[in-house]
Each structure stands twice: as C-alpha cells, then as structure tokens.
C-alpha cells in the first residue's frame, strides 16, 4: 500500500498520481478524512483507558463511603472503553480498506494517459524488408505448423480456446530460450528458483493483483488459492513478514514458472496462434533493494532484458508505459516490444516494473536501517517467455518455410542452425 505518512505530508502528489492514472483523486480526501477519524477515535480510546486504569487503582484506596461511586465510575468507564475500542477498530479497518484501493504513486516523468499514450524511448535493430527479399512472410502459426512446432487445434480440443501444444522442435526451442534466460540471470547474480504457481489470497492481494486486475486471475474456491500469472507473485511473497539484510547488495531471484491468465476482456484480440493465451512459461527477474537504489535497479533490469533480446536478434523498441496502463503495484513500467512482421506492429515481449515500497508494505518485507526497520523496494522484469517464440519464428523465417536459429540459442539446441519444415 502507499505510505500513509507521506500521504498526510503531500496529499497533492497522490491526487496527481490518481489523475494521471485516470483514477478518482477524491479518494485521497476520503482517506484523509477517515484517517483523521481513526486518530480521533484512537485518542479517545487511549484517554478513556488511561482514566479507567487510574480509577481501578483507586478502588482499593477508596473509603467505604466512596467505594460505591468509584465502582460505578469504573463500570461506566469499562463500557466506554469497550465502545471506544470498537469505534477505533472500525475506523482503522476503514482506513485500511481505503489504502488498499489506492494504487502505487507514479514516479515523476511517467507519461499521463492510457494504453496508447506511451512514450517511445528508443528503437533497436532494423526490421527486415521481406519485399526486397522477394517473399511474403508467413505468420508464426503457419510457420509453427509447418515445422510441427505448434498445435493449437489439439490444444483447443483438449482444453478450449487459447490453449496449445508446443511439439517437437517447438518444445525444444522454448526450453532453449528459457534455459538461456536462466543462464544469463545466474551470470548476473540471480538465484534461480522454481516457484509455486498456487498462492494464498494474502500473497496475491499483497502483490496487488486482486485490485482492478482481479478478473485476470484464476481462483480455486474449493481451496481458496489463486493460480499465478507470473512468478513475481511467489517471489514477492518469499520474504513476506521478514527483515532482510541488504548490506551486501540487492537480493535477486529468477523465477521459472508456468503462468495462467484468464485474458478477460480480450475477446477477439490475438485469437490466432499463441500471442495471447491462458497458459505459458516465463523466467522472471525479481529484486529486493533499498528504496534509494530502486531506480538504478530498474535501469539494470531493463539492460538485462535488452541483453537477452540481443541474443535472439530481434528488432524492438523500448517504451515508457503511461500511468493509466500501469498495474496497481507499479510506479513505473518500461516495456520492450519486438517487431511482428506479419502484423506490421510491435508486440510486448518484456516488461520491467519499479514497485517502490508498495508490495513490501502490504507483505511486511523490511530491512534494517539506522533509524530502525523500514520497507524495502521490489522490482520485477521479464527475461523470456513463450510469446518470444512468435517473434523469433516470424523474424528469422526463410522463403522455404525454414527458420534460422539465433546464434544465442544454438548452444542449447546442439548447435542447430536452421529448423527445417517437416
């Protein structure tokens, strides 16, 4: 959640964040009023409890004549203390509920607006000119079927729409990609982890995925558990309610997991192939750092994503996502979007978010500092995912339907240089 003390000191900053996100800035004033009521009711409770303790101590010292009045006052105070405690509890619960409704405060410089209001920071690489090469590019599903790498028909038969099989070289290509991502993460100081893909409501809520994006999450009501859409969730919960030692530098983890998303609201979007699916695999970077180092760590995560993209030789652009398109927890998000030749557009393949102290406050993750303990900052970033296969197949295809294997993946495929159609 957001820092309540910082909200009291500078409410306009939070109002501005709400406006930038397209959210209700009036919620800030509602929260401030609730916070004032909470502090007033808490002060009344503490005052009455102090008086109750003082009167209780006086019962034994009272004379026989005074005792009935003192006892009556003690009884009256006991009732008042009970009522004041209940009122303080209700006021506190109201504040907590309102705090959970306010998303993270966006950082200075984040573009204002919605999904289409991002800012392009740079382009890397040049898309191929297939017309100059003398052939029309095939889309990834056409290529994948020709290579016997992707089978969406049987995926739909077995599990429904937006499910698929990766078969033969398709399965091997994904494993090569993910293993390359893990190797790169380890080389840069990350601890690899295979994470749970089912988490408790407390963990899912703590990471901010049960707010405005709750309709994207699969819930198992019989067990009251949630399927994760990213290993970020399990990695954020890993150090919940712990005090971390960051004196030797950030704690960095790379989570490999299967991910699940309902794709609610995406009816009619990317229905062909494996661009937008319900189940996929991903390697996700996750960092715990002191808040002062969060922006520098964000830049490092982006650089590692771009290092991975260079290995698979994809043309891409980097965008600064607009505030209205940020997730609940993100204060800033930078995406890498690979060029998709058959659609003449860029498609998101990586995303890295600076969540500042938002998740850590919800999950109770702290570090020791000179003034005591304080929340840490958490950040996340995609290093590879199933969707990358779409861009790899389309960008490295050849006129005969074969696909050139990027040099960075060849060591993971036994030196294979070209995938031939079957």
LOKE-586290 format. One record per residue (C-alpha): residue number from 1; chain; x, y, z. Coordinates in steps of 0.2 Angstrom, whole numbers, plus 2048, in hexadecimal, padded with zeros to 3 digits. Layout:
BEGIN
node num=NUM	chaine=A	east=X	north=Y	up=Z
...
END
This chain:
BEGIN
node num=1	chaine=A	east=800	north=800	up=800
node num=2	chaine=A	east=805	north=812	up=7FF
node num=3	chaine=A	east=80E	north=81B	up=80D
node num=4	chaine=A	east=801	north=823	up=818
node num=5	chaine=A	east=80D	north=82F	up=820
node num=6	chaine=A	east=813	north=835	up=80F
node num=7	chaine=A	east=801	north=837	up=80A
node num=8	chaine=A	east=7FD	north=842	up=819
node num=9	chaine=A	east=80D	north=84D	up=815
node num=10	chaine=A	east=80A	north=84F	up=802
node num=11	chaine=A	east=7F8	north=849	up=7FE
node num=12	chaine=A	east=7F9	north=853	up=7ED
node num=13	chaine=A	east=806	north=847	up=7E7
node num=14	chaine=A	east=7FA	north=839	up=7E9
node num=15	chaine=A	east=7EC	north=842	up=7E1
node num=16	chaine=A	east=7F7	north=846	up=7D2
node num=17	chaine=A	east=7FB	north=833	up=7D1
node num=18	chaine=A	east=7E9	north=82F	up=7D1
node num=19	chaine=A	east=7E5	north=83B	up=7C4
node num=20	chaine=A	east=7F3	north=835	up=7B9
node num=21	chaine=A	east=7ED	north=823	up=7BB
node num=22	chaine=A	east=7DB	north=828	up=7B7
node num=23	chaine=A	east=7D6	north=824	up=7C8
node num=24	chaine=A	east=7CB	north=82E	up=7D5
node num=25	chaine=A	east=7D6	north=83B	up=7DE
node num=26	chaine=A	east=7C7	north=83E	up=7EA
node num=27	chaine=A	east=7CC	north=82D	up=7F2
node num=28	chaine=A	east=7DB	north=836	up=7F9
node num=29	chaine=A	east=7D0	north=842	up=803
node num=30	chaine=A	east=7C5	north=834	up=808
node num=31	chaine=A	east=7D4	north=82B	up=80F
node num=32	chaine=A	east=7DA	north=83A	up=818
node num=33	chaine=A	east=7CA	north=83D	up=820
node num=34	chaine=A	east=7C9	north=82B	up=826
node num=35	chaine=A	east=7DA	north=82C	up=82C
node num=36	chaine=A	east=7D6	north=83B	up=837
node num=37	chaine=A	east=7C7	north=832	up=83E
node num=38	chaine=A	east=7D2	north=823	up=842
node num=39	chaine=A	east=7DE	north=82E	up=84B
node num=40	chaine=A	east=7D0	north=836	up=855
node num=41	chaine=A	east=7C8	north=826	up=85A
node num=42	chaine=A	east=7D9	north=81F	up=85F
node num=43	chaine=A	east=7DD	north=82E	up=869
node num=44	chaine=A	east=7CC	north=82D	up=872
node num=45	chaine=A	east=7CE	north=81A	up=875
node num=46	chaine=A	east=7E0	north=81D	up=87C
node num=47	chaine=A	east=7DA	north=82B	up=887
node num=48	chaine=A	east=7CB	north=821	up=88E
node num=49	chaine=A	east=7D6	north=812	up=891
node num=50	chaine=A	east=7E3	north=81C	up=89B
node num=51	chaine=A	east=7D5	north=823	up=8A6
node num=52	chaine=A	east=7CE	north=812	up=8A8
node num=53	chaine=A	east=7DF	north=80C	up=8AE
node num=54	chaine=A	east=7E0	north=81A	up=8BA
node num=55	chaine=A	east=7CE	north=818	up=8C1
node num=56	chaine=A	east=7D1	north=805	up=8C3
node num=57	chaine=A	east=7E1	north=809	up=8CE
node num=58	chaine=A	east=7D6	north=814	up=8D9
node num=59	chaine=A	east=7CA	north=807	up=8DD
node num=60	chaine=A	east=7D5	north=7FF	up=8EA
node num=61	chaine=A	east=7D9	north=810	up=8F1
node num=62	chaine=A	east=7C7	north=816	up=8F2
node num=63	chaine=A	east=7BE	north=818	up=903
node num=64	chaine=A	east=7AF	north=80D	up=906
node num=65	chaine=A	east=7A4	north=81C	up=903
node num=66	chaine=A	east=7AD	north=820	up=8F2
node num=67	chaine=A	east=7AE	north=80F	up=8EC
node num=68	chaine=A	east=79D	north=80D	up=8E4
node num=69	chaine=A	east=7A0	north=81D	up=8D9
node num=70	chaine=A	east=7B1	north=817	up=8D4
node num=71	chaine=A	east=7AB	north=806	up=8CF
node num=72	chaine=A	east=79C	north=80E	up=8C5
node num=73	chaine=A	east=7A9	north=819	up=8BC
node num=74	chaine=A	east=7B4	north=80A	up=8B9
node num=75	chaine=A	east=7A5	north=801	up=8B1
node num=76	chaine=A	east=7A0	north=810	up=8A7
node num=77	chaine=A	east=7B2	north=812	up=8A0
node num=78	chaine=A	east=7B3	north=800	up=89C
node num=79	chaine=A	east=7A4	north=801	up=891
node num=80	chaine=A	east=7AB	north=811	up=889
node num=81	chaine=A	east=7BC	north=80A	up=886
node num=82	chaine=A	east=7B4	north=7FA	up=87D
node num=83	chaine=A	east=7AA	north=806	up=872
node num=84	chaine=A	east=7B9	north=811	up=86E
node num=85	chaine=A	east=7C4	north=802	up=86A
node num=86	chaine=A	east=7B6	north=7FB	up=85E
node num=87	chaine=A	east=7B5	north=80D	up=856
node num=88	chaine=A	east=7C8	north=80E	up=854
node num=89	chaine=A	east=7C8	north=7FD	up=84C
node num=90	chaine=A	east=7BB	north=801	up=840
node num=91	chaine=A	east=7C3	north=811	up=83B
node num=92	chaine=A	east=7D4	north=808	up=839
node num=93	chaine=A	east=7CC	north=7FB	up=82E
node num=94	chaine=A	east=7C4	north=809	up=823
node num=95	chaine=A	east=7D5	north=811	up=821
node num=96	chaine=A	east=7DD	north=800	up=81C
node num=97	chaine=A	east=7CF	north=7FD	up=810
node num=98	chaine=A	east=7D2	north=80E	up=808
node num=99	chaine=A	east=7E5	north=80C	up=807
node num=100	chaine=A	east=7E3	north=7FC	up=7FE
node num=101	chaine=A	east=7D8	north=805	up=7F1
node num=102	chaine=A	east=7E6	north=811	up=7EC
node num=103	chaine=A	east=7F3	north=80B	up=7E0
node num=104	chaine=A	east=805	north=80F	up=7E1
node num=105	chaine=A	east=80A	north=821	up=7DF
node num=106	chaine=A	east=812	north=823	up=7CE
node num=107	chaine=A	east=823	north=82A	up=7CC
node num=108	chaine=A	east=827	north=83B	up=7C5
node num=109	chaine=A	east=829	north=83A	up=7B2
node num=110	chaine=A	east=81D	north=82C	up=7AF
node num=111	chaine=A	east=812	north=830	up=7A0
node num=112	chaine=A	east=800	north=835	up=7A4
node num=113	chaine=A	east=7F2	north=82C	up=79C
node num=114	chaine=A	east=7EC	north=81B	up=796
node num=115	chaine=A	east=7F2	north=80C	up=78C
node num=116	chaine=A	east=7F6	north=816	up=77D
node num=117	chaine=A	east=7FF	north=824	up=785
node num=118	chaine=A	east=810	north=81C	up=788
node num=119	chaine=A	east=820	north=825	up=783
node num=120	chaine=A	east=82D	north=81C	up=778
node num=121	chaine=A	east=83E	north=81D	up=780
node num=122	chaine=A	east=848	north=815	up=772
node num=123	chaine=A	east=848	north=809	up=763
node num=124	chaine=A	east=855	north=7FB	up=762
node num=125	chaine=A	east=858	north=7F1	up=752
node num=126	chaine=A	east=850	north=7F2	up=741
node num=127	chaine=A	east=841	north=7E8	up=73C
node num=128	chaine=A	east=844	north=7DD	up=72C
node num=129	chaine=A	east=83E	north=7E3	up=71B
node num=130	chaine=A	east=836	north=7D3	up=716
node num=131	chaine=A	east=830	north=7DB	up=705
node num=132	chaine=A	east=842	north=7DF	up=701
node num=133	chaine=A	east=846	north=7CD	up=705
node num=134	chaine=A	east=838	north=7C7	up=6F9
node num=135	chaine=A	east=82C	north=7BE	up=704
node num=136	chaine=A	east=81D	north=7C1	up=70F
node num=137	chaine=A	east=820	north=7BC	up=721
node num=138	chaine=A	east=815	north=7AF	up=729
node num=139	chaine=A	east=80E	north=7B1	up=73A
node num=140	chaine=A	east=814	north=7A8	up=749
node num=141	chaine=A	east=806	north=79B	up=749
node num=142	chaine=A	east=808	north=797	up=737
node num=143	chaine=A	east=81B	north=795	up=73A
node num=144	chaine=A	east=818	north=78B	up=74A
node num=145	chaine=A	east=80D	north=77F	up=742
node num=146	chaine=A	east=819	north=77C	up=733
node num=147	chaine=A	east=827	north=779	up=73F
node num=148	chaine=A	east=81B	north=76E	up=74A
node num=149	chaine=A	east=81F	north=779	up=758
node num=150	chaine=A	east=80E	north=780	up=75D
node num=151	chaine=A	east=7FD	north=777	up=75E
node num=152	chaine=A	east=7EF	north=782	up=763
node num=153	chaine=A	east=7E1	north=777	up=75C
node num=154	chaine=A	east=7E5	north=769	up=768
node num=155	chaine=A	east=7E8	north=776	up=776
node num=156	chaine=A	east=7D6	north=77D	up=773
node num=157	chaine=A	east=7CF	north=76B	up=772
node num=158	chaine=A	east=7D7	north=766	up=783
node num=159	chaine=A	east=7D5	north=776	up=78D
node num=160	chaine=A	east=7CB	north=783	up=783
node num=161	chaine=A	east=7CF	north=794	up=77A
node num=162	chaine=A	east=7E0	north=79C	up=77D
node num=163	chaine=A	east=7E9	north=78B	up=781
node num=164	chaine=A	east=7F6	north=783	up=777
node num=165	chaine=A	east=804	north=775	up=776
node num=166	chaine=A	east=816	north=779	up=773
node num=167	chaine=A	east=81C	north=769	up=76A
node num=168	chaine=A	east=82D	north=763	up=764
node num=169	chaine=A	east=838	north=771	up=760
node num=170	chaine=A	east=82B	north=77E	up=767
node num=171	chaine=A	east=82E	north=776	up=778
node num=172	chaine=A	east=840	north=775	up=776
node num=173	chaine=A	east=841	north=788	up=770
node num=174	chaine=A	east=838	north=78E	up=77F
node num=175	chaine=A	east=843	north=784	up=78B
node num=176	chaine=A	east=852	north=78B	up=782
node num=177	chaine=A	east=84B	north=79D	up=784
node num=178	chaine=A	east=847	north=79A	up=797
node num=179	chaine=A	east=857	north=792	up=79B
node num=180	chaine=A	east=861	north=7A0	up=792
node num=181	chaine=A	east=857	north=7AC	up=79D
node num=182	chaine=A	east=85B	north=7A2	up=7AD
node num=183	chaine=A	east=86E	north=7A2	up=7A8
node num=184	chaine=A	east=86E	north=7B4	up=7A5
node num=185	chaine=A	east=866	north=7B8	up=7B6
node num=186	chaine=A	east=872	north=7AD	up=7BF
node num=187	chaine=A	east=881	north=7B5	up=7B7
node num=188	chaine=A	east=87A	north=7C6	up=7BD
node num=189	chaine=A	east=878	north=7C0	up=7CF
node num=190	chaine=A	east=866	north=7BA	up=7D0
node num=191	chaine=A	east=861	north=7AA	up=7DA
node num=192	chaine=A	east=857	north=79F	up=7CE
node num=193	chaine=A	east=846	north=799	up=7D6
node num=194	chaine=A	east=838	north=78D	up=7D1
node num=195	chaine=A	east=829	north=796	up=7D9
node num=196	chaine=A	east=818	north=790	up=7DF
node num=197	chaine=A	east=80A	north=795	up=7D3
node num=198	chaine=A	east=7FD	north=794	up=7E0
node num=199	chaine=A	east=7FD	north=7A1	up=7ED
node num=200	chaine=A	east=7F2	north=7A7	up=7FC
node num=201	chaine=A	east=7E6	north=7B6	up=7FB
node num=202	chaine=A	east=7F1	north=7C0	up=806
node num=203	chaine=A	east=800	north=7BE	up=7FA
node num=204	chaine=A	east=7F6	north=7C2	up=7EB
node num=205	chaine=A	east=7EE	north=7D1	up=7F3
node num=206	chaine=A	east=7FF	north=7D6	up=7FA
node num=207	chaine=A	east=807	north=7D7	up=7E9
node num=208	chaine=A	east=7F8	north=7E2	up=7E2
node num=209	chaine=A	east=7F0	north=7D6	up=7D6
node num=210	chaine=A	east=7DF	north=7D5	up=7DF
node num=211	chaine=A	east=7DB	north=7E7	up=7DB
node num=212	chaine=A	east=7D5	north=7EE	up=7CA
node num=213	chaine=A	east=7DD	north=7DE	up=7C2
node num=214	chaine=A	east=7D5	north=7D1	up=7CC
node num=215	chaine=A	east=7CB	north=7CB	up=7BD
node num=216	chaine=A	east=7DB	north=7C5	up=7B5
node num=217	chaine=A	east=7DE	north=7B9	up=7C3
node num=218	chaine=A	east=7D9	north=7A7	up=7C5
node num=219	chaine=A	east=7D1	north=7A3	up=7D6
node num=220	chaine=A	east=7CF	north=791	up=7DD
node num=221	chaine=A	east=7C1	north=794	up=7EA
node num=222	chaine=A	east=7C1	north=783	up=7F1
node num=223	chaine=A	east=7D3	north=786	up=7F7
node num=224	chaine=A	east=7D2	north=799	up=7F8
node num=225	chaine=A	east=7E2	north=79A	up=7ED
node num=226	chaine=A	east=7E7	north=7A4	up=7DE
node num=227	chaine=A	east=7F0	north=79E	up=7CE
node num=228	chaine=A	east=7FE	north=7AB	up=7CB
node num=229	chaine=A	east=800	north=7B4	up=7BB
node num=230	chaine=A	east=813	north=7B7	up=7BF
node num=231	chaine=A	east=820	north=7B1	up=7CB
node num=232	chaine=A	east=821	north=7C3	up=7D1
node num=233	chaine=A	east=813	north=7BE	up=7DD
node num=234	chaine=A	east=81C	north=7B0	up=7E5
node num=235	chaine=A	east=82C	north=7B9	up=7E5
node num=236	chaine=A	east=825	north=7C8	up=7ED
node num=237	chaine=A	east=81D	north=7BD	up=7FB
node num=238	chaine=A	east=82D	north=7B3	up=7FE
node num=239	chaine=A	east=833	north=7C0	up=80A
node num=240	chaine=A	east=823	north=7C5	up=811
node num=241	chaine=A	east=823	north=7CA	up=824
node num=242	chaine=A	east=836	north=7CA	up=824
node num=243	chaine=A	east=844	north=7D6	up=828
node num=244	chaine=A	east=851	north=7D5	up=81A
node num=245	chaine=A	east=863	north=7D9	up=81B
node num=246	chaine=A	east=868	north=7E3	up=80B
node num=247	chaine=A	east=878	north=7E9	up=811
node num=248	chaine=A	east=881	north=7DF	up=804
node num=249	chaine=A	east=876	north=7E4	up=7F6
node num=250	chaine=A	east=865	north=7E0	up=7EE
node num=251	chaine=A	east=85D	north=7CF	up=7F0
node num=252	chaine=A	east=85A	north=7C9	up=7DE
node num=253	chaine=A	east=84F	north=7B9	up=7D9
node num=254	chaine=A	east=84B	north=7B2	up=7C8
node num=255	chaine=A	east=83B	north=7A9	up=7C9
node num=256	chaine=A	east=836	north=79B	up=7BB
node num=257	chaine=A	east=824	north=797	up=7BC
node num=258	chaine=A	east=815	north=793	up=7B2
node num=259	chaine=A	east=809	north=7A2	up=7B2
node num=260	chaine=A	east=7F6	north=7A3	up=7B0
node num=261	chaine=A	east=7EB	north=7B2	up=7AA
node num=262	chaine=A	east=7D9	north=7B2	up=7A7
node num=263	chaine=A	east=7DB	north=7BF	up=799
node num=264	chaine=A	east=7CA	north=7C7	up=79E
node num=265	chaine=A	east=7C5	north=7D5	up=793
node num=266	chaine=A	east=7D0	north=7CF	up=785
node num=267	chaine=A	east=7C2	north=7C8	up=77A
node num=268	chaine=A	east=7C7	north=7C9	up=768
node num=269	chaine=A	east=7D9	north=7CE	up=76B
node num=270	chaine=A	east=7E7	north=7C4	up=765
node num=271	chaine=A	east=7DC	north=7B4	up=763
node num=272	chaine=A	east=7E8	north=7AC	up=757
node num=273	chaine=A	east=7F7	north=7A3	up=75D
node num=274	chaine=A	east=800	north=7A5	up=76E
node num=275	chaine=A	east=801	north=7B8	up=770
node num=276	chaine=A	east=7F4	north=7B9	up=77D
node num=277	chaine=A	east=7F1	north=7A9	up=787
node num=278	chaine=A	east=7EB	north=7A2	up=797
node num=279	chaine=A	east=7FB	north=798	up=79C
node num=280	chaine=A	east=80D	north=79C	up=798
node num=281	chaine=A	east=81E	north=79A	up=79F
node num=282	chaine=A	east=829	north=7A9	up=7A5
node num=283	chaine=A	east=83A	north=7AD	up=7AE
node num=284	chaine=A	east=837	north=7BC	up=7B8
node num=285	chaine=A	east=844	north=7C7	up=7C1
node num=286	chaine=A	east=840	north=7CD	up=7D3
node num=287	chaine=A	east=84A	north=7D9	up=7DE
node num=288	chaine=A	east=84A	north=7DF	up=7F0
node num=289	chaine=A	east=853	north=7EF	up=7F2
node num=290	chaine=A	east=854	north=7FF	up=7FD
node num=291	chaine=A	east=848	north=80C	up=7F7
node num=292	chaine=A	east=856	north=818	up=7F2
node num=293	chaine=A	east=85D	north=80B	up=7E6
node num=294	chaine=A	east=84C	north=806	up=7DE
node num=295	chaine=A	east=84E	north=811	up=7CE
node num=296	chaine=A	east=85F	north=80C	up=7CB
node num=297	chaine=A	east=85A	north=7FA	up=7CD
node num=298	chaine=A	east=84C	north=7FD	up=7C1
node num=299	chaine=A	east=858	north=803	up=7B4
node num=300	chaine=A	east=863	north=7F3	up=7B7
node num=301	chaine=A	east=854	north=7E7	up=7B4
node num=302	chaine=A	east=850	north=7F0	up=7A4
node num=303	chaine=A	east=862	north=7EE	up=79E
node num=304	chaine=A	east=861	north=7DB	up=7A2
node num=305	chaine=A	east=851	north=7DA	up=798
node num=306	chaine=A	east=859	north=7E2	up=789
node num=307	chaine=A	east=868	north=7D7	up=78B
node num=308	chaine=A	east=85D	north=7C8	up=789
node num=309	chaine=A	east=854	north=7CF	up=77A
node num=310	chaine=A	east=865	north=7D2	up=772
node num=311	chaine=A	east=868	north=7BF	up=774
node num=312	chaine=A	east=859	north=7BB	up=76A
node num=313	chaine=A	east=85C	north=7C9	up=75D
node num=314	chaine=A	east=84B	north=7D2	up=75D
node num=315	chaine=A	east=848	north=7E4	up=758
node num=316	chaine=A	east=83E	north=7EC	up=766
node num=317	chaine=A	east=83A	north=7FD	up=76E
node num=318	chaine=A	east=83A	north=802	up=780
node num=319	chaine=A	east=82B	north=80B	up=787
node num=320	chaine=A	east=827	north=815	up=797
node num=321	chaine=A	east=815	north=80F	up=79B
node num=322	chaine=A	east=808	north=81C	up=79F
node num=323	chaine=A	east=801	north=81D	up=7B0
node num=324	chaine=A	east=7F0	north=817	up=7AB
node num=325	chaine=A	east=7F7	north=807	up=7A5
node num=326	chaine=A	east=801	north=803	up=7B4
node num=327	chaine=A	east=7FD	north=7F5	up=7C0
node num=328	chaine=A	east=7F7	north=7F9	up=7D1
node num=329	chaine=A	east=809	north=7F6	up=7D9
node num=330	chaine=A	east=813	north=7FE	up=7CC
node num=331	chaine=A	east=81A	north=810	up=7CE
node num=332	chaine=A	east=822	north=80F	up=7BD
node num=333	chaine=A	east=823	north=802	up=7AF
node num=334	chaine=A	east=82E	north=800	up=7A0
node num=335	chaine=A	east=82A	north=7F4	up=792
node num=336	chaine=A	east=834	north=7EC	up=784
node num=337	chaine=A	east=829	north=7E9	up=775
node num=338	chaine=A	east=830	north=7DE	up=767
node num=339	chaine=A	east=82B	north=7E1	up=755
node num=340	chaine=A	east=81E	north=7D5	up=74E
node num=341	chaine=A	east=820	north=7D5	up=73B
node num=342	chaine=A	east=810	north=7CD	up=736
node num=343	chaine=A	east=806	north=7DA	up=740
node num=344	chaine=A	east=811	north=7E9	up=73D
node num=345	chaine=A	east=811	north=7ED	up=74F
node num=346	chaine=A	east=81B	north=7EC	up=75F
node num=347	chaine=A	east=816	north=7DF	up=76C
node num=348	chaine=A	east=81A	north=7DF	up=77E
node num=349	chaine=A	east=827	north=7D2	up=783
node num=350	chaine=A	east=82F	north=7D8	up=793
node num=351	chaine=A	east=829	north=7E4	up=7A1
node num=352	chaine=A	east=832	north=7EA	up=7B0
node num=353	chaine=A	east=829	north=7F3	up=7BE
node num=354	chaine=A	east=830	north=7FE	up=7CD
node num=355	chaine=A	east=823	north=7FA	up=7DB
node num=356	chaine=A	east=82D	north=805	up=7E7
node num=357	chaine=A	east=827	north=800	up=7F9
node num=358	chaine=A	east=815	north=7FC	up=7F4
node num=359	chaine=A	east=815	north=7E9	up=7F5
node num=360	chaine=A	east=822	north=7E9	up=803
node num=361	chaine=A	east=816	north=7F3	up=80E
node num=362	chaine=A	east=807	north=7E7	up=80A
node num=363	chaine=A	east=812	north=7D8	up=80D
node num=364	chaine=A	east=81C	north=7DE	up=81C
node num=365	chaine=A	east=82D	north=7DD	up=814
node num=366	chaine=A	east=83A	north=7E8	up=81C
node num=367	chaine=A	east=84C	north=7EC	up=81E
node num=368	chaine=A	east=856	north=7F2	up=82D
node num=369	chaine=A	east=85B	north=804	up=82C
node num=370	chaine=A	east=864	north=811	up=837
node num=371	chaine=A	east=853	north=817	up=83D
node num=372	chaine=A	east=84C	north=805	up=83F
node num=373	chaine=A	east=843	north=7FA	up=833
node num=374	chaine=A	east=83A	north=801	up=823
node num=375	chaine=A	east=832	north=7FA	up=814
node num=376	chaine=A	east=83D	north=7F4	up=805
node num=377	chaine=A	east=83A	north=7F8	up=7F3
node num=378	chaine=A	east=836	north=7E9	up=7E7
node num=379	chaine=A	east=838	north=7E9	up=7D4
node num=380	chaine=A	east=834	north=7DC	up=7C7
node num=381	chaine=A	east=839	north=7D9	up=7B5
node num=382	chaine=A	east=835	north=7CC	up=7A7
node num=383	chaine=A	east=844	north=7C3	up=7A0
node num=384	chaine=A	east=83C	north=7B6	up=794
node num=385	chaine=A	east=82B	north=7AF	up=791
node num=386	chaine=A	east=821	north=7A4	up=785
node num=387	chaine=A	east=81B	north=7B4	up=77B
node num=388	chaine=A	east=82D	north=7B6	up=776
node num=389	chaine=A	east=82B	north=7A7	up=76A
node num=390	chaine=A	east=81F	north=7B1	up=760
node num=391	chaine=A	east=82C	north=7BF	up=75C
node num=392	chaine=A	east=83A	north=7B3	up=75A
node num=393	chaine=A	east=831	north=7A8	up=74D
node num=394	chaine=A	east=82A	north=7B7	up=743
node num=395	chaine=A	east=83A	north=7C1	up=743
node num=396	chaine=A	east=846	north=7B3	up=73F
node num=397	chaine=A	east=83C	north=7AA	up=732
node num=398	chaine=A	east=842	north=7A6	up=721
node num=399	chaine=A	east=839	north=7A5	up=710
node num=400	chaine=A	east=838	north=792	up=711
node num=401	chaine=A	east=82F	north=792	up=721
node num=402	chaine=A	east=83F	north=78E	up=72B
node num=403	chaine=A	east=844	north=798	up=73A
node num=404	chaine=A	east=856	north=79E	up=73E
node num=405	chaine=A	east=85A	north=79A	up=750
node num=406	chaine=A	east=862	north=7AA	up=759
node num=407	chaine=A	east=874	north=7A8	up=75D
node num=408	chaine=A	east=870	north=7AA	up=770
node num=409	chaine=A	east=865	north=79B	up=770
node num=410	chaine=A	east=86F	north=78F	up=766
node num=411	chaine=A	east=87A	north=788	up=774
node num=412	chaine=A	east=869	north=783	up=77D
node num=413	chaine=A	east=864	north=779	up=76D
node num=414	chaine=A	east=873	north=76F	up=76A
node num=415	chaine=A	east=87A	north=77C	up=75E
node num=416	chaine=A	east=86B	north=77C	up=752
node num=417	chaine=A	east=86B	north=78A	up=746
node num=418	chaine=A	east=85B	north=788	up=73C
node num=419	chaine=A	east=84B	north=780	up=740
node num=420	chaine=A	east=844	north=778	up=731
node num=421	chaine=A	east=831	north=775	up=72D
node num=422	chaine=A	east=82B	north=764	up=72F
END
